[in-house]
Amino acid sequence: MSENNMGENKLWRYYDVLKFLTLINGELYFARADKFKDKYEGAIPKQNYLHFAELYNSSVHGSSEISHGRNCERDHDGSDVRKEFLEKFSERKRKAAISCWHLNDSESAAMWEVYSRAGQGIAVCTTLEKLKRIKKPDGYEMEMFKVDYIDFNETFDESYINYELLPFKNKRKEFEYEHEFRIMLYKRNKAAELVYLPEEGIKLGINTAELIDGIIASPDMAEYEVSEIQKILDMINKLNGTGFTIKRSGLYENLHY
């Protein structure tokens, strides 16, 4: 699904309380890709790696047979190929910073379980149209896209050869429940080469009143905790002229019929 066809589909971001306060105070955080838990973040599929190995062997040993990674046979242990691959893999992850969102018309029980530690999670809701109004920081490029979930053992895509950032648009099928939508920042030098981004990530100033449609507390959060967070929001509202309110999710409430 392209972003042009998504219309007013809802996007969610699940936070712990501290990270939520960063957002509500006007900063959207982009984590550098090498800081993500998923060790496959920024990786290419296995068949593309094998194809890369064949190309490498062809240039080193003069072989003319290229089979797109399948049935590859080599007369050496491939250590040089793997070393170069891992170096590029490590470098690539330091050249992109990403803000991850969940695409769904409603809140997600699975996402609450993953991101709500001890019932302390908070979700904010927005739309693609509102995300698109975010202005990229000076000197950076910005892309927004829906993540594709692929079979990393079987997929082969020649596009990986020409587009260095394509790996950040794909994840393993095991993560398909995330329904992830991403905003990605990157930067090029005068030679149009991708450059390393700050290790601590990037905080982008935003207008939260324009971005946020709603704020929901974890269904496991106690009512008094929700009230305490509302007091913090009231102070922020008074300071910034906003009108944010928070309510607890009704996901696990008793039947109403």
Contacts in CASP RR format, 6 or more apart in sequence:
PFRMAT RR
TARGET T0000
AUTHOR 0000-0000-0000
METHOD contacts of the structure
MODEL  1
MSENNMGENKLWRYYDVLKFLTLINGELYFARADKFKDKYEGAIPKQNYL
HFAELYNSSVHGSSEISHGRNCERDHDGSDVRKEFLEKFSERKRKAAISC
WHLNDSESAAMWEVYSRAGQGIAVCTTLEKLKRIKKPDGYEMEMFKVDYI
DFNETFDESYINYELLPFKNKRKEFEYEHEFRIMLYKRNKAAELVYLPEE
GIKLGINTAELIDGIIASPDMAEYEVSEIQKILDMINKLNGTGFTIKRSG
LYENLHY
1 146 0 8 1.000
3 128 0 8 1.000
3 132 0 8 1.000
3 144 0 8 1.000
3 145 0 8 1.000
3 146 0 8 1.000
6 103 0 8 1.000
6 128 0 8 1.000
6 146 0 8 1.000
7 127 0 8 1.000
7 128 0 8 1.000
7 129 0 8 1.000
8 127 0 8 1.000
8 128 0 8 1.000
8 129 0 8 1.000
9 103 0 8 1.000
9 105 0 8 1.000
9 127 0 8 1.000
9 128 0 8 1.000
10 103 0 8 1.000
10 104 0 8 1.000
10 105 0 8 1.000
10 106 0 8 1.000
10 125 0 8 1.000
10 126 0 8 1.000
10 127 0 8 1.000
10 213 0 8 1.000
11 101 0 8 1.000
11 102 0 8 1.000
11 103 0 8 1.000
11 125 0 8 1.000
11 126 0 8 1.000
11 127 0 8 1.000
11 128 0 8 1.000
11 131 0 8 1.000
11 181 0 8 1.000
12 101 0 8 1.000
12 102 0 8 1.000
12 103 0 8 1.000
12 104 0 8 1.000
12 107 0 8 1.000
12 108 0 8 1.000
12 111 0 8 1.000
12 123 0 8 1.000
12 124 0 8 1.000
12 125 0 8 1.000
13 23 0 8 1.000
13 99 0 8 1.000
13 100 0 8 1.000
13 101 0 8 1.000
13 102 0 8 1.000
13 123 0 8 1.000
13 124 0 8 1.000
13 126 0 8 1.000
14 102 0 8 1.000
14 111 0 8 1.000
14 112 0 8 1.000
14 114 0 8 1.000
14 115 0 8 1.000
14 116 0 8 1.000
14 121 0 8 1.000
14 122 0 8 1.000
14 123 0 8 1.000
15 23 0 8 1.000
15 115 0 8 1.000
15 121 0 8 1.000
15 122 0 8 1.000
15 123 0 8 1.000
15 124 0 8 1.000
16 115 0 8 1.000
16 116 0 8 1.000
16 117 0 8 1.000
16 120 0 8 1.000
16 121 0 8 1.000
16 122 0 8 1.000
17 120 0 8 1.000
17 121 0 8 1.000
17 122 0 8 1.000
17 229 0 8 1.000
19 29 0 8 1.000
20 121 0 8 1.000
20 122 0 8 1.000
20 124 0 8 1.000
21 232 0 8 1.000
22 29 0 8 1.000
22 203 0 8 1.000
23 29 0 8 1.000
23 124 0 8 1.000
23 208 0 8 1.000
24 208 0 8 1.000
24 212 0 8 1.000
24 215 0 8 1.000
24 233 0 8 1.000
24 236 0 8 1.000
24 244 0 8 1.000
25 208 0 8 1.000
25 236 0 8 1.000
26 205 0 8 1.000
26 206 0 8 1.000
26 207 0 8 1.000
26 208 0 8 1.000
27 203 0 8 1.000
27 204 0 8 1.000
27 205 0 8 1.000
27 206 0 8 1.000
28 99 0 8 1.000
28 134 0 8 1.000
28 203 0 8 1.000
28 204 0 8 1.000
28 205 0 8 1.000
28 206 0 8 1.000
28 211 0 8 1.000
29 99 0 8 1.000
29 201 0 8 1.000
29 202 0 8 1.000
29 203 0 8 1.000
29 204 0 8 1.000
30 97 0 8 1.000
30 98 0 8 1.000
30 99 0 8 1.000
30 183 0 8 1.000
30 185 0 8 1.000
30 201 0 8 1.000
30 202 0 8 1.000
30 203 0 8 1.000
30 204 0 8 1.000
31 97 0 8 1.000
31 98 0 8 1.000
31 99 0 8 1.000
31 201 0 8 1.000
32 93 0 8 1.000
32 94 0 8 1.000
32 96 0 8 1.000
32 97 0 8 1.000
32 197 0 8 1.000
32 198 0 8 1.000
32 199 0 8 1.000
32 200 0 8 1.000
32 201 0 8 1.000
33 41 0 8 1.000
33 42 0 8 1.000
33 92 0 8 1.000
33 93 0 8 1.000
33 94 0 8 1.000
33 95 0 8 1.000
33 96 0 8 1.000
33 97 0 8 1.000
33 98 0 8 1.000
33 168 0 8 1.000
34 41 0 8 1.000
34 90 0 8 1.000
34 93 0 8 1.000
34 94 0 8 1.000
35 201 0 8 1.000
36 98 0 8 1.000
38 171 0 8 1.000
38 172 0 8 1.000
38 175 0 8 1.000
40 152 0 8 1.000
40 171 0 8 1.000
40 172 0 8 1.000
41 93 0 8 1.000
41 168 0 8 1.000
41 171 0 8 1.000
42 89 0 8 1.000
42 92 0 8 1.000
42 93 0 8 1.000
42 96 0 8 1.000
42 167 0 8 1.000
42 168 0 8 1.000
43 89 0 8 1.000
43 152 0 8 1.000
43 167 0 8 1.000
44 52 0 8 1.000
44 160 0 8 1.000
44 167 0 8 1.000
45 150 0 8 1.000
45 151 0 8 1.000
45 152 0 8 1.000
45 153 0 8 1.000
45 154 0 8 1.000
45 155 0 8 1.000
45 156 0 8 1.000
45 157 0 8 1.000
45 160 0 8 1.000
45 170 0 8 1.000
46 152 0 8 1.000
46 153 0 8 1.000
46 154 0 8 1.000
47 68 0 8 1.000
47 69 0 8 1.000
47 70 0 8 1.000
47 153 0 8 1.000
47 154 0 8 1.000
47 155 0 8 1.000
47 156 0 8 1.000
48 155 0 8 1.000
48 156 0 8 1.000
48 157 0 8 1.000
48 160 0 8 1.000
49 85 0 8 1.000
50 68 0 8 1.000
50 69 0 8 1.000
50 70 0 8 1.000
50 72 0 8 1.000
51 66 0 8 1.000
51 68 0 8 1.000
51 69 0 8 1.000
51 156 0 8 1.000
52 81 0 8 1.000
52 85 0 8 1.000
53 69 0 8 1.000
53 72 0 8 1.000
53 74 0 8 1.000
53 78 0 8 1.000
53 81 0 8 1.000
53 85 0 8 1.000
54 63 0 8 1.000
54 65 0 8 1.000
54 66 0 8 1.000
54 67 0 8 1.000
54 68 0 8 1.000
54 69 0 8 1.000
54 72 0 8 1.000
55 66 0 8 1.000
56 80 0 8 1.000
56 81 0 8 1.000
56 84 0 8 1.000
57 63 0 8 1.000
57 74 0 8 1.000
57 81 0 8 1.000
58 64 0 8 1.000
58 65 0 8 1.000
58 66 0 8 1.000
60 80 0 8 1.000
61 75 0 8 1.000
68 156 0 8 1.000
69 156 0 8 1.000
91 196 0 8 1.000
92 164 0 8 1.000
92 165 0 8 1.000
92 167 0 8 1.000
92 194 0 8 1.000
94 196 0 8 1.000
94 197 0 8 1.000
94 199 0 8 1.000
95 164 0 8 1.000
95 165 0 8 1.000
95 186 0 8 1.000
95 187 0 8 1.000
95 194 0 8 1.000
95 195 0 8 1.000
95 196 0 8 1.000
95 197 0 8 1.000
96 165 0 8 1.000
96 168 0 8 1.000
96 184 0 8 1.000
96 185 0 8 1.000
96 186 0 8 1.000
96 197 0 8 1.000
97 184 0 8 1.000
97 185 0 8 1.000
97 186 0 8 1.000
97 197 0 8 1.000
97 201 0 8 1.000
97 202 0 8 1.000
98 168 0 8 1.000
98 182 0 8 1.000
98 183 0 8 1.000
98 184 0 8 1.000
98 185 0 8 1.000
99 182 0 8 1.000
99 183 0 8 1.000
100 178 0 8 1.000
100 180 0 8 1.000
100 181 0 8 1.000
100 182 0 8 1.000
101 131 0 8 1.000
101 180 0 8 1.000
101 181 0 8 1.000
101 182 0 8 1.000
101 183 0 8 1.000
102 108 0 8 1.000
102 111 0 8 1.000
102 178 0 8 1.000
102 179 0 8 1.000
102 180 0 8 1.000
102 181 0 8 1.000
103 146 0 8 1.000
103 179 0 8 1.000
103 180 0 8 1.000
103 181 0 8 1.000
104 179 0 8 1.000
107 123 0 8 1.000
107 216 0 8 1.000
107 249 0 8 1.000
107 251 0 8 1.000
108 179 0 8 1.000
109 251 0 8 1.000
110 177 0 8 1.000
111 123 0 8 1.000
111 178 0 8 1.000
112 121 0 8 1.000
112 123 0 8 1.000
112 218 0 8 1.000
112 219 0 8 1.000
112 220 0 8 1.000
112 249 0 8 1.000
112 251 0 8 1.000
115 121 0 8 1.000
116 218 0 8 1.000
116 220 0 8 1.000
116 221 0 8 1.000
118 220 0 8 1.000
119 218 0 8 1.000
119 220 0 8 1.000
119 221 0 8 1.000
120 218 0 8 1.000
120 221 0 8 1.000
120 225 0 8 1.000
121 217 0 8 1.000
121 218 0 8 1.000
121 221 0 8 1.000
122 215 0 8 1.000
122 216 0 8 1.000
122 217 0 8 1.000
122 218 0 8 1.000
122 229 0 8 1.000
122 246 0 8 1.000
123 215 0 8 1.000
123 216 0 8 1.000
123 218 0 8 1.000
123 249 0 8 1.000
124 212 0 8 1.000
124 213 0 8 1.000
124 214 0 8 1.000
124 215 0 8 1.000
124 216 0 8 1.000
125 212 0 8 1.000
125 213 0 8 1.000
125 214 0 8 1.000
125 215 0 8 1.000
125 216 0 8 1.000
126 211 0 8 1.000
126 212 0 8 1.000
126 213 0 8 1.000
126 214 0 8 1.000
127 213 0 8 1.000
128 144 0 8 1.000
128 181 0 8 1.000
130 210 0 8 1.000
130 211 0 8 1.000
130 213 0 8 1.000
131 144 0 8 1.000
131 183 0 8 1.000
131 211 0 8 1.000
132 144 0 8 1.000
133 210 0 8 1.000
133 211 0 8 1.000
134 142 0 8 1.000
134 183 0 8 1.000
134 204 0 8 1.000
134 206 0 8 1.000
134 211 0 8 1.000
136 142 0 8 1.000
136 185 0 8 1.000
136 204 0 8 1.000
137 185 0 8 1.000
137 202 0 8 1.000
137 204 0 8 1.000
139 187 0 8 1.000
140 185 0 8 1.000
140 186 0 8 1.000
140 187 0 8 1.000
140 202 0 8 1.000
141 185 0 8 1.000
141 186 0 8 1.000
141 187 0 8 1.000
141 188 0 8 1.000
142 183 0 8 1.000
142 184 0 8 1.000
142 185 0 8 1.000
143 165 0 8 1.000
143 183 0 8 1.000
143 184 0 8 1.000
143 186 0 8 1.000
144 181 0 8 1.000
144 182 0 8 1.000
144 183 0 8 1.000
144 184 0 8 1.000
145 169 0 8 1.000
145 181 0 8 1.000
145 182 0 8 1.000
145 184 0 8 1.000
146 180 0 8 1.000
146 181 0 8 1.000
146 182 0 8 1.000
147 169 0 8 1.000
147 170 0 8 1.000
147 171 0 8 1.000
147 178 0 8 1.000
147 180 0 8 1.000
147 181 0 8 1.000
147 182 0 8 1.000
148 169 0 8 1.000
148 170 0 8 1.000
148 171 0 8 1.000
149 170 0 8 1.000
149 171 0 8 1.000
149 172 0 8 1.000
149 173 0 8 1.000
149 175 0 8 1.000
149 176 0 8 1.000
150 170 0 8 1.000
150 171 0 8 1.000
150 172 0 8 1.000
150 173 0 8 1.000
151 173 0 8 1.000
152 172 0 8 1.000
155 170 0 8 1.000
157 166 0 8 1.000
159 166 0 8 1.000
160 166 0 8 1.000
160 167 0 8 1.000
164 194 0 8 1.000
165 184 0 8 1.000
165 186 0 8 1.000
165 194 0 8 1.000
168 182 0 8 1.000
168 184 0 8 1.000
169 182 0 8 1.000
171 178 0 8 1.000
171 180 0 8 1.000
185 197 0 8 1.000
185 202 0 8 1.000
185 204 0 8 1.000
186 194 0 8 1.000
186 197 0 8 1.000
187 194 0 8 1.000
187 195 0 8 1.000
187 197 0 8 1.000
188 194 0 8 1.000
188 195 0 8 1.000
189 195 0 8 1.000
208 240 0 8 1.000
208 242 0 8 1.000
208 244 0 8 1.000
209 240 0 8 1.000
209 241 0 8 1.000
209 242 0 8 1.000
209 243 0 8 1.000
212 244 0 8 1.000
215 233 0 8 1.000
215 244 0 8 1.000
215 245 0 8 1.000
215 246 0 8 1.000
215 247 0 8 1.000
216 246 0 8 1.000
216 247 0 8 1.000
216 248 0 8 1.000
216 249 0 8 1.000
217 225 0 8 1.000
217 226 0 8 1.000
217 229 0 8 1.000
217 246 0 8 1.000
217 247 0 8 1.000
217 248 0 8 1.000
217 249 0 8 1.000
218 248 0 8 1.000
218 249 0 8 1.000
219 248 0 8 1.000
219 249 0 8 1.000
219 250 0 8 1.000
219 251 0 8 1.000
219 252 0 8 1.000
219 253 0 8 1.000
220 252 0 8 1.000
221 248 0 8 1.000
223 248 0 8 1.000
226 246 0 8 1.000
226 247 0 8 1.000
226 248 0 8 1.000
229 246 0 8 1.000
230 245 0 8 1.000
230 246 0 8 1.000
233 243 0 8 1.000
233 244 0 8 1.000
233 245 0 8 1.000
233 246 0 8 1.000
236 242 0 8 1.000
236 244 0 8 1.000
237 243 0 8 1.000
237 244 0 8 1.000
END
